[in-house]
C-alpha cells in the first residue's frame, strides 16, 4: 500500500543498524555509560504472572479501518462484522433543474492489495493479490445495504456535549432494527448481493469516443463496486435537493442517516472477512436534467449531465456478532477475568470484542523489604525479586544492557489459524505506552505498521513451516527505571494484538469494572487472535514466558 525509493529503504536500514549498535554499545544507569573490559555480561530470568482479561463489548466508532464479512476461527469462534456509516457531502447542492433522470448510482470502496505481489501484464492490466483479508478465498456471502435509520450523534449529551458520542461493538441489533426497508444493492447480478465476494480482479471499463469511435480502456484496482437502486436515490436525494436537504451537512446527515452494511452466510459457504478503509469510499450519482435558458427572447432547453457525490466520511461504528456454537469453545469458556493469583496457563489475545493478557513482572512473593539505608526489613509491598535487584548484596549497582519478554506461540493450537503480525505491550494500569515505545525513534515509511522496530512485537516465523514461533518485546528502559528508581511502581502490563503500532489511543469498554475499563483502540481494529504460553510453572520451561535481563556489574 505504500511506495518508496530504493535509496530511502537503504537509509532506513542504515539508520536502524546504527541505532541498534548504539543501544548495544551504550548502557545507562542514571547518566552513567559503561564499556571496555571492566564489566562481565550476564543474564538473569525472572518470573511473570499472566492472566486473561476479556473486554466484553467495547467502543468501536470512527476506527481508521473496519472489518466487514464473516470469519470463522477454530480458537476464537465465528465473527460476523457488520458496519454503519454516515454520509457527507463534499460539495453542497442547492438546486436541481427540471425533469431530472438518474442514470446510475454506484457505490465504490477500495480494497487493500499487496504491492509486492502485483503483476503487470503487457496490455497494461494488472493481477492483484488482496491484503488484509481472512478466511476462505472468494467465499460467497450475502451482502445487504440499507439506508440507516439510526442517527449517530457527534457528541454525548450525558457529558454536556463535551465528549465524543461512543458506539459499541454489540449494538448491531439496534442499527438493524432501525434500518429502512428497501434493499439498495438490488442488482440482478448476484455477485453484488446474494453471492457477494471480495473480488481480487481489477475493474476494466471500455469507452468509445462519440466522435472518433476510438475505444479506450481504463483499469482501476480491485474494490467493492455496487450498483444501487436508481429510483430510491432519485426520490431520496435528487428530489430532496430543492427542499434544502443537501444545503448543509448537518441537515443532510439528519435527513439521510447513512448506510447500514449487513453480512450473512450464503448457503454453506464459510465466508471471509476483509479490512476496509470505508472513508475512501463514495456513492456517485450520475443524472441529467433540463437546463432552460433564454436569449433574445428565445427559450431553449438543453439536456445536461450532472453528478452528486456522497462520501462515507461521517461517524461510523463496527458492529460485531460473536458465535461460539461450532468453534472457540475453550475461549468461550474462559471467565471474564482469569486467575489473578496464580496466573493462567495460556494467554488468549483476541482483537475486536476480545481479550487482553495482563502481566505482572517479577514473582509477587513479598516476604522482605529494605529501608532507605538498604537495611533488611519486613514486607513492603514490593516483589522480593525486584527488591533484591534494587539492593544487591554486594553493593554493586546492576547495569541493565537489555531486557526482553519473549512470548512463545502455542503452535499446535494456531496451526490452522491466521496469525496476527504484531502484538503490543502497554502500561495496563494507566492505559498508556511504555517508555520503551515512546523512546523508540525507528520509523518505516514503506510500511508504517512496521515502525517501532526496537520495541518490536513482530511475529517471528519458522523458516520451514512459515508459521509463527515467537514474539519478542524489548522493555529495557522500563526495567532500568524500576531498578534505579525505588519509587517507581511496578505497574501491570497489558498485551494485545494490534492492527497499527502507531495508534496508541484507548477505547472504553461498555461495562467497566474493577479489573478493566479500556483497551487499546488498535486492538479493536484487529479481527485476529493468538494463543501464547504464560509464565506459570505448569508451562514447559522451554515455552515459559520469562523476563530476560542482560546486565553487567563492575569488577
C-alpha positions as CSV (number, residue, x, y, z in Angstrom):
1,X,0.0,0.0,0.0
2,X,3.0,2.3,0.2
3,X,5.7,3.2,-2.3
4,X,9.2,4.4,-1.7
5,X,12.5,4.7,-3.4
6,X,15.4,2.2,-3.1
7,X,17.6,4.9,-1.5
8,X,15.0,5.7,1.2
9,X,14.9,2.0,2.1
10,X,18.7,1.8,2.3
11,X,18.7,4.9,4.5
12,X,16.1,3.3,6.8
13,X,18.1,0.1,7.2
14,X,21.3,2.0,7.8
15,X,19.6,4.1,10.5
16,X,18.2,1.0,12.2
17,X,21.6,-0.7,12.2
18,X,23.3,2.4,13.6
19,X,20.7,3.0,16.3
20,X,20.7,-0.7,17.3
21,X,24.5,-0.6,17.5
22,X,24.2,2.4,19.8
23,X,21.8,0.5,22.0
24,X,24.3,-2.4,22.3
25,X,27.3,-0.2,22.9
26,X,26.0,2.3,25.5
27,X,24.2,1.2,28.6
28,X,23.0,3.6,31.2
29,X,22.2,3.8,34.9
30,X,21.1,7.3,35.5
31,X,23.6,9.1,33.3
32,X,26.4,6.6,33.5
33,X,27.8,4.9,30.4
34,X,29.7,1.6,30.5
35,X,32.1,-0.2,28.2
36,X,35.5,-1.7,27.9
37,X,36.7,-4.8,29.7
38,X,35.9,-3.9,33.3
39,X,32.5,-5.5,33.2
40,X,31.2,-9.0,32.8
41,X,28.0,-9.6,30.8
42,X,25.5,-11.9,32.5
43,X,21.9,-12.9,32.1
44,X,19.1,-13.5,34.6
45,X,15.5,-14.6,34.2
46,X,12.6,-13.6,36.3
47,X,9.0,-14.9,36.7
48,X,5.9,-13.3,35.3
49,X,2.4,-13.7,36.4
50,X,0.0,-13.5,33.5
51,X,-3.8,-14.0,33.2
52,X,-6.6,-13.4,30.7
53,X,-9.0,-10.4,30.8
54,X,-11.9,-10.2,28.4
55,X,-13.1,-6.8,27.4
56,X,-16.7,-7.6,26.6
57,X,-18.5,-5.1,24.3
58,X,-16.1,-2.2,23.5
59,X,-16.2,1.1,21.8
60,X,-15.8,0.8,18.1
61,X,-16.8,4.1,16.5
62,X,-14.7,6.0,14.0
63,X,-11.9,3.4,13.5
64,X,-9.3,4.0,10.9
65,X,-10.1,0.6,9.2
66,X,-13.1,-1.7,9.8
67,X,-13.7,-5.4,9.3
68,X,-16.6,-6.5,7.0
69,X,-17.6,-10.1,6.5
70,X,-17.7,-13.4,8.3
71,X,-14.6,-15.1,9.8
72,X,-14.5,-18.4,11.5
73,X,-11.6,-19.3,13.7
74,X,-11.3,-22.7,15.5
75,X,-9.8,-21.0,18.5
76,X,-12.0,-17.9,18.8
77,X,-15.3,-18.7,17.3
78,X,-17.1,-17.1,14.3
79,X,-17.4,-13.3,14.0
80,X,-19.8,-11.5,11.7
81,X,-18.7,-8.0,11.1
82,X,-21.4,-5.5,10.1
83,X,-20.9,-1.8,9.7
84,X,-22.8,1.5,9.8
85,X,-21.6,4.9,8.4
86,X,-23.0,8.3,7.9
87,X,-22.6,10.0,4.5
88,X,-21.2,13.5,3.9
89,X,-21.4,16.0,1.0
90,X,-18.0,17.2,-0.3
91,X,-19.9,19.7,-2.4
92,X,-23.2,21.1,-1.3
93,X,-26.1,21.1,-3.8
94,X,-29.0,23.5,-3.6
95,X,-30.7,23.3,-7.0
96,X,-31.8,20.6,-9.4
97,X,-33.4,21.8,-12.6
98,X,-36.5,20.2,-14.2
99,X,-37.1,16.7,-15.5
100,X,-34.1,15.0,-13.7
101,X,-33.3,11.4,-14.6
102,X,-30.9,9.3,-12.7
103,X,-28.6,7.3,-15.0
104,X,-26.6,5.4,-12.3
105,X,-25.9,5.2,-8.6
106,X,-22.6,3.4,-7.9
107,X,-21.0,2.6,-4.5
108,X,-17.2,2.1,-4.6
109,X,-14.9,1.1,-1.7
110,X,-11.3,0.2,-2.5
111,X,-9.7,-3.0,-1.2
112,X,-6.2,-3.2,0.2
113,X,-3.8,-5.0,-2.1
114,X,-0.2,-6.3,-1.6
115,X,2.0,-4.2,-3.9
116,X,4.8,-6.7,-3.7
117,X,2.7,-9.3,-5.4
118,X,1.1,-7.2,-8.1
119,X,1.9,-8.3,-11.6
120,X,1.7,-6.0,-14.7
121,X,0.6,-7.6,-18.0
122,X,1.8,-6.5,-21.4
123,X,-1.5,-4.7,-22.2
124,X,-1.3,-2.6,-19.0
125,X,-3.7,-4.7,-17.0
126,X,-2.7,-6.0,-13.6
127,X,-3.1,-9.1,-11.4
128,X,-3.6,-8.2,-7.8
129,X,-3.4,-10.1,-4.5
130,X,-5.7,-8.8,-1.8
131,X,-4.2,-7.8,1.5
132,X,-5.8,-7.8,5.0
133,X,-8.4,-10.5,4.1
134,X,-9.0,-13.6,6.1
135,X,-10.9,-16.9,5.6
136,X,-11.8,-18.9,2.5
137,X,-10.7,-17.2,-0.7
138,X,-13.5,-15.8,-2.8
139,X,-16.1,-17.2,-0.3
140,X,-19.6,-16.1,-1.1
141,X,-21.7,-14.2,1.4
142,X,-25.0,-12.3,1.4
143,X,-24.4,-8.6,1.5
144,X,-27.3,-6.3,2.1
145,X,-27.1,-2.5,2.2
146,X,-29.8,-0.3,3.5
147,X,-30.4,3.3,4.4
148,X,-29.7,3.7,8.1
149,X,-32.4,4.9,10.3
150,X,-30.1,5.4,13.3
151,X,-28.9,9.0,13.9
152,X,-25.3,9.0,15.0
153,X,-24.6,12.0,17.2
154,X,-21.2,13.7,17.2
155,X,-21.3,14.5,20.9
156,X,-22.5,12.8,24.0
157,X,-25.4,14.6,25.8
158,X,-24.5,12.9,29.1
159,X,-21.2,14.7,29.1
160,X,-22.8,18.1,28.3
161,X,-21.8,17.6,24.7
162,X,-18.2,17.9,25.7
163,X,-17.1,14.4,24.7
164,X,-17.5,12.3,21.6
165,X,-20.5,10.0,21.5
166,X,-19.5,6.4,21.9
167,X,-20.9,3.5,20.0
168,X,-20.1,-0.1,20.8
169,X,-19.4,-3.5,19.1
170,X,-22.7,-5.1,20.5
171,X,-25.1,-2.5,19.0
172,X,-25.9,-4.4,15.8
173,X,-29.5,-5.2,16.8
174,X,-30.2,-1.5,17.4
175,X,-28.9,-0.5,14.0
176,X,-30.5,-3.5,12.2
177,X,-33.9,-2.7,13.7
178,X,-33.9,0.9,12.6
179,X,-32.7,0.3,9.0
180,X,-35.0,1.3,6.2
181,X,-36.9,-1.4,4.4
182,X,-35.6,-1.0,0.8
183,X,-32.6,-3.1,-0.2
184,X,-30.3,-0.7,-2.0
185,X,-27.9,-3.1,-3.7
186,X,-30.7,-4.9,-5.6
187,X,-28.9,-5.6,-8.8
188,X,-29.8,-8.7,-10.8
189,X,-26.1,-9.5,-10.6
190,X,-26.0,-11.8,-7.6
191,X,-22.3,-11.1,-7.0
192,X,-23.4,-7.7,-5.8
193,X,-25.8,-9.1,-3.1
194,X,-26.9,-12.7,-2.6
195,X,-23.5,-14.1,-3.7
196,X,-21.1,-11.3,-2.9
197,X,-17.4,-12.0,-2.5
198,X,-14.3,-9.9,-2.2
199,X,-13.1,-10.0,-5.8
200,X,-9.3,-9.5,-6.4
201,X,-9.8,-8.7,-10.1
202,X,-9.3,-5.1,-11.3
203,X,-12.2,-3.2,-12.8
204,X,-12.0,-2.7,-16.6
205,X,-14.0,0.0,-18.2
206,X,-14.1,0.3,-22.0
207,X,-15.4,3.6,-23.5
208,X,-15.9,4.7,-27.1
209,X,-15.4,8.3,-28.2
210,X,-18.7,9.5,-29.7
211,X,-16.9,11.4,-32.4
212,X,-13.9,9.3,-33.4
213,X,-15.3,5.9,-32.4
214,X,-11.9,5.2,-30.8
215,X,-12.2,2.8,-27.9
216,X,-10.1,3.3,-24.7
217,X,-9.7,1.0,-21.7
218,X,-9.3,2.2,-18.2
219,X,-8.1,-0.1,-15.4
220,X,-8.8,0.6,-11.7
221,X,-7.6,-1.5,-8.7
222,X,-9.9,-4.0,-7.0
223,X,-12.7,-2.7,-4.8
224,X,-16.3,-3.0,-4.0
225,X,-18.3,-1.6,-6.9
226,X,-22.1,-2.0,-6.5
227,X,-25.0,-0.6,-8.5
228,X,-27.6,0.9,-6.1
229,X,-31.3,1.4,-6.6
230,X,-31.6,4.4,-9.0
231,X,-35.3,5.1,-8.2
232,X,-34.6,5.1,-4.5
233,X,-31.8,7.7,-4.8
234,X,-33.9,9.7,-7.3
235,X,-36.6,10.1,-4.6
236,X,-34.4,10.4,-1.5
237,X,-31.6,12.5,-2.9
238,X,-32.3,14.2,-6.2
239,X,-35.9,15.1,-5.4
240,X,-34.9,16.4,-2.0
241,X,-32.3,19.0,-3.3
242,X,-34.7,21.8,-3.9
243,X,-36.2,21.5,-0.4
244,X,-32.8,22.2,1.1
245,X,-31.9,18.7,2.3
246,X,-28.5,18.9,0.7
247,X,-27.8,22.5,1.5
248,X,-25.6,21.7,4.6
249,X,-24.1,18.6,6.0
250,X,-25.8,19.0,9.4
251,X,-29.2,19.0,7.7
252,X,-28.3,16.2,5.3
253,X,-26.9,13.8,7.9
254,X,-30.2,14.1,9.9
255,X,-32.3,13.7,6.7
256,X,-30.3,10.7,5.2
257,X,-28.8,9.0,8.2
258,X,-26.2,6.9,6.3
259,X,-25.7,3.3,5.2
260,X,-26.0,0.0,7.1
261,X,-24.0,-2.9,5.8
262,X,-25.3,-6.3,6.8
263,X,-23.4,-9.6,6.3
264,X,-25.0,-13.1,6.3
265,X,-23.9,-16.5,5.2
266,X,-24.7,-17.6,1.6
267,X,-25.6,-21.3,1.6
268,X,-22.9,-23.5,3.1
269,X,-20.0,-21.0,2.5
270,X,-17.8,-20.4,5.5
271,X,-17.4,-16.7,4.4
272,X,-14.4,-14.5,4.8
273,X,-13.6,-11.1,6.1
274,X,-11.7,-8.0,4.8
275,X,-10.3,-4.9,6.4
276,X,-11.7,-1.9,4.6
277,X,-11.0,1.8,4.6
278,X,-14.6,2.9,4.3
279,X,-13.6,6.5,4.5
280,X,-12.1,6.2,1.0
281,X,-15.5,5.0,-0.3
282,X,-18.2,7.1,-2.0
283,X,-21.5,7.0,-3.8
284,X,-21.6,8.6,-7.2
285,X,-25.0,9.6,-8.5
286,X,-25.0,10.4,-12.2
287,X,-28.1,12.2,-13.5
288,X,-29.2,14.5,-16.3
289,X,-31.6,17.4,-16.2
290,X,-33.1,20.1,-18.5
291,X,-31.3,23.4,-18.4
292,X,-33.6,26.1,-19.6
293,X,-32.1,29.4,-20.9
294,X,-33.5,32.4,-22.7
295,X,-31.5,34.5,-25.2
296,X,-33.0,37.4,-27.2
297,X,-36.5,36.2,-26.2
298,X,-35.8,32.7,-27.4
299,X,-36.1,30.0,-24.9
300,X,-34.0,26.8,-25.3
301,X,-33.8,23.6,-23.4
302,X,-30.5,21.8,-23.1
303,X,-30.1,18.3,-21.6
304,X,-27.1,18.4,-19.3
305,X,-25.3,15.7,-17.3
306,X,-24.7,16.3,-13.6
307,X,-23.0,14.4,-10.7
308,X,-23.5,14.3,-7.0
309,X,-21.0,12.5,-4.7
310,X,-21.7,11.3,-1.2
311,X,-18.6,10.4,0.8
312,X,-18.5,7.7,3.5
313,X,-16.7,10.0,5.9
314,X,-19.2,10.7,8.7
315,X,-19.5,8.9,12.0
316,X,-19.0,5.1,11.8
317,X,-19.3,2.1,14.0
318,X,-18.0,-1.5,13.7
319,X,-20.8,-4.0,14.7
320,X,-19.6,-7.4,15.7
321,X,-21.6,-10.6,16.4
322,X,-19.8,-13.5,18.0
323,X,-20.9,-17.1,17.7
324,X,-19.2,-19.9,19.7
325,X,-21.6,-22.7,19.0
326,X,-19.3,-24.5,16.5
327,X,-15.8,-23.2,17.3
328,X,-13.9,-21.4,20.0
329,X,-15.3,-23.4,22.9
330,X,-12.1,-23.1,25.0
331,X,-12.1,-19.3,24.6
332,X,-15.8,-19.0,25.3
333,X,-15.4,-21.0,28.5
334,X,-12.8,-18.6,29.9
335,X,-14.0,-16.5,32.7
336,X,-14.2,-12.7,32.1
337,X,-11.2,-12.3,34.4
338,X,-8.6,-15.1,34.7
339,X,-6.6,-16.4,37.7
340,X,-5.2,-13.2,39.2
341,X,-3.4,-15.1,42.0
342,X,-1.7,-18.0,40.3
343,X,-1.9,-16.9,36.6
344,X,-3.4,-18.8,33.6
345,X,-1.5,-21.4,31.6
346,X,-2.2,-19.8,28.3
347,X,-2.8,-16.2,27.2
348,X,-5.6,-15.7,24.7
349,X,-5.2,-12.4,22.8
350,X,-8.2,-11.6,20.7
351,X,-9.0,-8.4,18.8
352,X,-12.3,-6.7,18.3
353,X,-14.7,-7.5,21.2
354,X,-11.9,-9.7,22.6
355,X,-9.4,-10.1,25.4
356,X,-6.2,-8.7,26.9
357,X,-3.4,-10.5,28.7
358,X,-2.5,-8.8,32.0
359,X,1.1,-9.3,33.1
360,X,2.8,-8.7,36.4
361,X,6.6,-8.6,36.2
362,X,8.6,-10.5,38.9
363,X,7.4,-13.1,41.3
364,X,4.8,-11.5,43.5
365,X,6.2,-13.1,46.7
366,X,6.8,-10.3,49.3
367,X,8.4,-11.6,52.5
368,X,11.0,-9.0,53.0
369,X,11.9,-5.4,52.2
370,X,14.7,-2.8,52.6
371,X,14.6,0.6,54.3
372,X,16.1,3.8,52.8
373,X,19.6,2.7,54.0
374,X,19.4,-0.7,52.5
375,X,18.7,-2.5,55.8
376,X,16.6,-5.6,55.5
377,X,13.1,-5.2,57.0
378,X,9.7,-6.9,56.7
379,X,7.2,-7.0,53.7
380,X,7.0,-3.7,51.9
381,X,4.6,-4.3,49.0
382,X,7.4,-4.8,46.5
383,X,8.3,-8.1,44.9
384,X,11.3,-9.7,46.7
385,X,12.9,-10.3,43.3
386,X,12.7,-6.6,42.4
387,X,13.8,-5.6,46.0
388,X,17.0,-7.7,45.6
389,X,17.8,-6.1,42.2
390,X,17.4,-2.6,43.8
391,X,19.5,-3.6,46.8
392,X,22.3,-6.1,45.6
393,X,24.0,-7.9,48.4
394,X,27.5,-7.0,47.2
395,X,26.5,-3.3,46.9
396,X,27.5,-3.2,43.2
397,X,24.9,-1.5,41.1
398,X,23.4,-3.7,38.4
399,X,23.6,-2.1,34.9
400,X,20.9,-3.3,32.5
401,X,22.1,-3.8,29.0
402,X,18.9,-5.2,27.6
403,X,15.6,-6.6,28.9
404,X,13.2,-8.6,26.8
405,X,9.9,-10.5,27.0
406,X,9.8,-13.5,24.6
407,X,6.3,-14.9,24.1
408,X,6.1,-18.5,22.7
409,X,3.1,-19.2,20.4
410,X,1.0,-22.3,21.0
411,X,1.9,-23.6,17.5
412,X,-0.4,-26.6,17.7
413,X,-3.5,-24.6,18.6
414,X,-2.7,-21.9,16.0
415,X,-1.7,-24.4,13.2
416,X,-4.8,-23.6,11.0
417,X,-5.5,-20.0,12.0
418,X,-4.4,-16.7,10.6
419,X,-1.8,-15.2,12.9
420,X,-1.6,-11.5,13.9
421,X,1.5,-10.0,12.6
422,X,2.2,-7.9,15.7
423,X,1.3,-7.6,19.4
424,X,1.6,-4.5,21.5
425,X,2.6,-4.2,25.2
426,X,1.5,-1.2,27.2
427,X,1.0,0.2,30.7
428,X,-2.3,-1.5,31.7
429,X,-2.6,0.3,35.0
430,X,-2.5,3.8,33.4
431,X,-3.6,2.9,29.8
432,X,-0.6,4.5,28.2
433,X,2.5,3.5,26.2
434,X,5.7,2.2,27.9
435,X,8.7,4.4,27.9
436,X,10.5,2.0,25.5
437,X,7.7,2.6,22.9
438,X,8.0,6.4,23.4
439,X,11.8,6.4,23.1
440,X,11.9,4.2,20.0
441,X,12.9,6.5,17.1
442,X,12.6,4.0,14.3
443,X,10.1,4.5,11.5
444,X,9.2,2.7,8.3
445,X,7.9,4.9,5.5
446,X,7.3,1.9,3.3
447,X,5.1,0.3,5.8
448,X,4.3,2.4,8.9
449,X,2.9,-0.7,10.6
450,X,6.4,-1.9,11.0
451,X,7.7,1.2,12.7
452,X,9.0,1.0,16.3
453,X,11.3,-1.8,15.3
454,X,13.4,-1.7,18.5
455,X,10.3,-2.0,20.7
456,X,9.4,-4.9,18.4
457,X,6.4,-7.2,18.9
458,X,6.5,-8.5,15.4
459,X,5.9,-12.2,14.7
460,X,9.0,-14.4,14.2
461,X,8.3,-17.4,11.9
462,X,9.8,-20.8,11.3
463,X,11.8,-20.7,8.1
464,X,10.4,-24.1,7.0
465,X,6.8,-24.1,8.1
466,X,6.3,-20.3,7.7
467,X,4.3,-20.4,10.9
468,X,4.7,-18.2,13.9
469,X,7.1,-19.3,16.7
470,X,7.6,-16.3,19.0
471,X,7.0,-12.6,19.6
472,X,9.7,-10.5,21.4
473,X,9.2,-7.1,23.0
474,X,12.1,-5.1,24.3
475,X,11.5,-3.3,27.7
476,X,15.0,-2.3,28.6
477,X,14.2,1.2,29.8
478,X,11.1,0.1,31.7
479,X,13.3,-2.3,33.7
480,X,16.1,0.3,34.2
481,X,13.6,2.7,35.7
482,X,12.2,0.0,38.0
483,X,15.6,-0.9,39.3
484,X,17.2,2.5,39.5
485,X,14.2,4.5,40.9
486,X,13.0,2.9,44.1
487,X,9.8,5.0,44.0
488,X,8.9,3.6,40.5
489,X,5.7,1.5,40.6
490,X,5.8,-2.0,39.1
491,X,2.7,-1.4,37.1
492,X,0.7,-4.1,35.4
493,X,1.3,-4.5,31.7
494,X,-1.3,-5.2,29.1
495,X,-0.7,-7.3,26.0
496,X,-3.0,-7.2,22.9
497,X,-3.0,-7.8,19.2
498,X,-2.6,-4.6,17.2
499,X,-3.7,-3.5,13.7
500,X,-1.4,-0.5,13.7
501,X,1.6,0.1,16.1
502,X,1.3,3.8,15.5
503,X,-2.2,4.1,17.2
504,X,-1.9,4.2,21.0
505,X,-5.2,5.7,22.0
506,X,-7.5,3.6,24.2
507,X,-11.2,2.9,23.8
508,X,-13.7,2.4,26.6
509,X,-15.3,-0.9,27.4
510,X,-19.1,-0.8,27.6
511,X,-19.3,-2.3,31.1
512,X,-16.2,-1.2,33.1
513,X,-15.4,-2.9,36.3
514,X,-12.7,-3.1,38.9
515,X,-10.5,-5.1,36.5
516,X,-10.8,-3.3,33.2
517,X,-12.2,0.0,31.9
518,X,-10.5,0.4,28.5
519,X,-8.2,-1.3,25.9
520,X,-6.1,-0.1,23.0
521,X,-8.1,1.1,20.0
522,X,-5.7,-0.6,17.6
523,X,-6.7,-4.0,19.2
524,X,-10.4,-3.3,18.5
525,X,-9.4,-2.8,14.8
526,X,-7.8,-6.2,14.5
527,X,-10.1,-9.2,13.8
528,X,-7.5,-11.9,14.7
529,X,-6.3,-13.6,17.8
530,X,-3.4,-15.7,19.0
531,X,-2.6,-18.1,21.9
532,X,0.6,-17.7,23.9
533,X,2.2,-19.6,26.7
534,X,2.3,-17.8,30.0
535,X,4.9,-17.7,32.8
536,X,3.1,-20.2,35.0
537,X,5.2,-23.1,36.5
538,X,3.0,-25.7,34.8
539,X,4.2,-24.5,31.4
540,X,7.2,-26.4,30.0
541,X,10.4,-24.5,30.8
542,X,11.4,-24.0,27.1
543,X,8.0,-22.4,26.3
544,X,7.5,-20.5,29.6
545,X,7.3,-16.7,29.5
546,X,10.1,-15.0,31.4
547,X,11.6,-11.6,31.8
548,X,15.2,-11.9,30.5
549,X,17.6,-9.3,31.7
550,X,21.1,-9.0,30.2
551,X,23.2,-7.0,32.6
552,X,26.8,-6.0,33.7
553,X,28.4,-5.3,37.1
554,X,31.7,-3.5,37.7
555,X,34.5,-5.9,38.8
